[in-house]
């Protein structure tokens, strides 16, 4: 490494550590709060001339986690929540400033590889070890989102060995044979740019979420406008500045909060109660931040009543399309189940609940009509989203009411009662499916406490 490059590295690394110390501390705190343990960990990597050194990074996985692939793929199940954020934003690389200051790394150089891939540095690729590894460089820029390149069905380590390594190595060999300090500065600038711009996969986002985001922006602006119309009977001239600023501040704050919280990754047709709670929290917090910004720093005057009205209207308007899509999905589900076999399950327990969920799927070929259970406390209650229609003695009445095709037995009954049930099912034309006979191991697991929905009832314990 030339004296000029080394001087440049020391100066820039020192500046980065000093100026970036608040950010370094905040990231470390976030990592520790999210997953207790050391915030920074060290990985052994190959340095210049094959010398091994310890490269520092913020920890993305739980502290005690071991095993798994030596590469990180998109959506890696090992990553913590904060780990996924810092991996996507590349903030996990910040501790490498210390490696640069020590001389283990340079700001620009080939990406340091794990010793597990030392055997790949053969032939022409052995020349890569002539250079000090770097934070930035051609392969780091071109493969900024490397974790997304691994095919879902392939072995990631095999894919890296056979494809990614050679692609990255060829780029580095071509560049470093003719590099100089000026071109290095250009790669640092490009590296900083792609690190920021690559946080969001914009093409994928536009393809999957653009219409929903645009709709949300329009609904937020409509709510803000409606709040002024309700409060003033029109758009007041004296509050026009506040109104116009609000059209920009509130959509930015709320949509930004929803993006940051990952709400747009949730499938809208399966909008659930937990999704609704998350949406309410994000909208409320983002709205308060927007009000603080608007009234405290931008226009310094606005109606508190307008702010409250705007918040309430925004919540309602954002809920409406999501609930409508969810309703359409639920009602369409009835049509999808047309012609499917209608089933009733005897036994309110874990196995019954699991089978009920499976039978509710479009492609199961069944339609869940309800439960039977001999516990009197369950009668006419909702269990796991389905009605408890009565006890086993009510089978003829239940059949007349819902027209079941099959009765699934998931709770043990004695031989005498089973014989009676088989005869009754044969008499009314219902097929009896005895899961207890098919899966005898389930008999030992059928004692459970279930949450039962109904007025005045919070928990009902049932033993089968």
N, C-alpha and C positions, 0 to 999 in steps of 0.2 A: 504494500500500500504506500502510495506516495506521501511525502510530508504534507503537501497541500491538502490532499484528501483527508488525512488524519486530523489536521488542524481544523478543517471544515467540520468534520464529524464531532470533535470535542466541543467546538463553539456552539453548534446547533443543538447537540444533546443537552448541554448545560442550560442553554436558553429554554429548551423545551421542558426540562425538569423544574426549573424555577417558575416559569410562567404557568405551566400546567399543573403545579402542585395542588391547587384547590380541586381541580378535576380528578387528579389521581386519587386524592383522599376520598372524594365523593363516590367514585366508582368502587374503591376498596370497601367503603362502608356498605354500599348497596349489595355487593357480593356477599359480605359477611352476614348481613341481616337476612338475606334471602336463603342462605345456606351456611350455617355456622361452620367455621373452620378457617384456615389460612386463606386470605384473599388472593395471594399471589402464590403460584407454584412454579417449579422449574422443570423443564424437559431437557433431556440430554440430546444434543444435536451435533451434526458434523460441521466443523469449522474449516478454516483454511488449512490445506494440506492434510485434511482428514482428522485434524486435532478435535477432540470432543470437548464441548463446553456446555454449560447449563444456561438455557435460554429461558427468560422470565416472561410469564404471561399472567393475566388475571384468570382465576379459576372459573371454568364454565360448568363443571360437573360437581356433584356432591363430593365433599372432601374424602370420604372413605370409599368411593366407587372405584372399582378396579375391573379390568377386562374390557372386552369389546374391541372394535376395529381401531387401528392406530390413526385413522383419518376420521374427520368429522363430516358427516353427510347432512343434507338439509333436513330440518326437523328431527335431529338426532335425539332419541329418547333419553339419552343420558344427561342432556343439558338442563340446568335449572332455568327458571323464568328469566332471571337477570342474565344468566349465561347466554341465553338465546339472543337477548337484546345486545349485549356487548359483542357477541360474535358477529351479528348482522351489521353493527355500526363500526366494527373493527377497533373498538375501545379496548378490547382484550389485549391488543398489541402494545399498548402504551408503556408497560414496564420494560420493553426492549430498548427504551432510551438508555437504561442503565447498562445493557449489553453493549450499546454503541460507545458509551463513555468509557467502559472498561477495555474496549478494543476487540471484543469477541465478534462484533458485527460492525458493519458500516451502514450508512443511510441508504446506499444503493449497492446492490449486489445480488447474486443468486439467492433464492430462498433456502435457508438452512434445512437440510433434510434430517429425518430421524435415522439413527444408526441401523434401524431395521431395514433400511433401503441402501445400505452401504454397498451391497453387491451390484447395484445398478450403475455405479460409477466406474464403468469399464470402457475400454476403447476410447473413442473420442470424448465420451462424457466424463472421463477422468480429469479432463482439463478444467472442469467446473470447480474442482477443489483447489485450483490455483488462485481463486479469487476469494476475498473475504465475503461471507454471506451478508445479505442486507435486508433492511426493512422494506425498501421499495426496489422496484426493478421491473423489467418487461413482463416476466411471468406473474409477478404479484398484481400488476395492473390488468393484464389480459385475462387472468383467471381470478379476478376479484371475488366473484361468487362461485368459487370452486365447489363448494358443498352442494350446489344445485345440479352439478353436472353428472353425478353418479346415477346410473340407471337403477331404478327401484329394485329390480329383480336380480341384479348382479352382485357378486362379492366386491365390496368397495376397495379392498386392498389389492385384489387382482386387477381391477379396472385401473387403479392408480399406477400399478407397475407396468401394465401393458399399453396404456394409452396416455394418461395425463403426464407421467414423468417425462416421457420422450418429447411431448409437445412443449412442455415448459423448458426442458433442457435445451432444445433446439433454439428457442427464442433467446435464452440467456447466452448461449455460445455465440450466436450471431451478433449480439449487441456488445458484450464485454470485450471482444477482440478489438474493438475500435472506440471504446468509451473514453470520455474525458470529463473534467469537472463541470463544464457547461451543460453537456448532455445529461450528466447526473442530476443537476439542478432541475432540468426539464422533467426528468422522471419523478423526482420528488413532488413537483407541482402536479403532475398527472396522477400520481399515487394519492395525494391528498384529495384531489377532485373526485376520483372514482370511489374513494372511501366514503365521501359524503353523498355523492349522487347515487351510489349503488345500494344505499340503505333500503330503498323501495324498488321492487321490480315493477317499473312504471308500465311496461307493456302488458304484463299480466294483470296489474291492478286495473288498468283501463278496460281490459277485456272482461274482467270478472266483476268489477265493482263500480265502474264509472257511472252507470245509470242510477244506481242506488245512491251514490254520493251526491250526484247532481240533484236528485229528487230531495234528499235531505237538506241540501243547501236552500233550495227553493221553499221548502216547508218552514225552515227556521226563519227565513226572510219574511214569509207570509205571516208567521206568528208575531214577529216584531212589528210588522205593519198593522196587523189586526189589533195589537195592544194599543197602539196610538189612536186608531180609529175608535176603539171603545172608550178610551180615556178622554179624548178631545173631540170626538165626533168628526174627525178628519185629520189631516197632517198639519200640525200647527207650525206656523212660520217661526215662532220663537224657539221651538225645539227641533227645527229642521236639521241643524248640525248634529245633534245627538242621534236623531233618526238615521241619517245617512251613514254616520260612523258605525252605528249598530248593525247596519246591513252587511258590513265587512267583518266587524269584530266577533259577533256571536256565531256565524257560520264557521269562521276560522277556528274559534276556540272549541266549539262542540265537535265538529267533524275531526279536528286534530286530536281531541281527546278520545274519540271513538276509534280512530286509527291507531293511536298509541295503545289503547286497551285491547286491541284485537277484535273489536265487535264486528268489523266487516268480514272477518274470517268465518263467522258463524252463519250457518245456512238459514236464510230467512224463512223458508217454508217449514222449518222445524223450530220456529220461534217459541221459546219456552218461558216458564216463570222465572228461571234464573237469568235468562237473557233480558227479560223485562226489568228485573231488579238491577242488573248491571247497567242497562241503558239509562234507567232513572238516576243512578248514582253519577254516571259520567256526565249526563246532561246537567244535573244540578251543580256539580262541582265546576264544570266548564262555564256554566252560566254565571256563577258567582265570580269566577275569575274575569269573565268578560265585563261584568258590571263594575268590578273594582278597577279594571283598566279604563273603561269608558268614563266613569264618574270621577275617578281619582287622578287620571293622568292626561286624558284627551280633551274632553269638553268640560269636565269639572262641574257639570250640572245636568241633571236629568231627573225625571219623575220616578220615585221609588215604586209607585203604583204601576207604572208602565213596565218597570223591570219585573215585578211579581207577575203581572198579567202575561208578559212575554214568556216567562219561564213556564207557567202553567199551560199556555197554548202550545208552546214548543213540545212539551212532553206529550200532550194529547195528539198533536199532528204527527209526531214521529212514531207513536204507537199504532195509529190507525192503519197505515199500509201494511205494517208487519203483521198485525192481527188479522187483517183481511186475507193476506196470502196464507197465513196459517189456517184460517177458516176454510179457504178454498181447498187447501191440501187435505184437511180433515174430511170435508164433505165429498171430495173426489175419491177419498179412500173407500167410501161406501160403494161407489160405482165400481171401483176396481175389484172389490170383493164380491161383486155380483156373480152368482153361480158357484161360489165357493161353498165348501161344506161348513155348516154352522155347528159349532161345538159348545158344550157346557163342561166345565171342569169341576169335579168334586174334590174338594180339599183346598183350603186357603193356607198355603205354605210356600216355601221358596220354590219348589219344583213347579207348583201350579202357577205362580206369578211369572216364572221364566217361560213356561209354555204359553201363557196368555200373551206375553209380549211377542213371542215368535209367531203365534197364530195371527197376530194383528198385522204382520208384514204383508205387503201386497203379493209377493210371490210365494207365500206359504201354501196357498190353496185352501186356506181355512178362514173362517170368520168367527171371532170370539163373541159369544152371546151372553156369557155371565158365569158366575160361580154357584156351586151348591156347597153348603157346609152345615153340619148339624149343630154348630154353636149358635144358640138363640141370639146372642149379642151381635151377630153379624147380619142378621136378617134385614133386608132393605138398606143395607149400607153399601158404600162404594169401596171396593177393594182393588187397589192397583189400577184404578180407572174403569173398573167393570163392576156391575151390580152383583151382590150376593142375593140370589133369587129365592133361596129357601134351603131346606134340608133335603136329605136323600128321599125322605118319604113324600116330598112334593114333586117327584120326578114327572108324574103324569100331568100335573097342573102346569109345570114349567114347560113341558113339551108342547102342550096346547097353546101356551102363550108365545113361545119363541120359535117353535118348530125346529128343534135341534135334529141334526143328523147323526152326531156322535156324542157319547158321554165319555170323558177321559177321567179315569180313576187314578188320582195321585196321592190318596190317603188310604192307609190300611183299614180294612174292615174284616170281620170274622167270616168264616166259611159259610155259615148259615145265611148271613145277610148278603154275601156275595152271590150265592145261589139264587136268592130272591131277586136281586138286582139284575142278574143275567136274564132271568125269566121275564121280568118286567120290560127290560129293554127289547127283548125279542118280540114281546107282545105289542109294543107300540111302534116297532120298526126303527129302533135306534141302535146303532152299533156301539158296543161297549169295548173300550180300549183300556186294558188294565196295565197302567204304567208300573204299578207295584210288582206285577208279575214279570214285566219286561225288564225292570231295573230294580232287583231286590235290594241292591246296595242303598237305594234311596230311602228305605224304610227307617234306617238309623238316623237319617238327617231331617226328618220331618217335624221336629219340634222347633217352633220359631215364634217370635213375637212380631206382629205386623202392625203398621199404622193404618187404621181404618178411618175413612172419612165419614163424617156424619155429625149432626148437631149434638153438642154436648159430649161427644166421644172424642178423646184424643188418642188413646192407645187401647187396643184390645188384645189380650194374650189368648192365643188359641193353641191347643195341643192336639195333634192328630196321631 
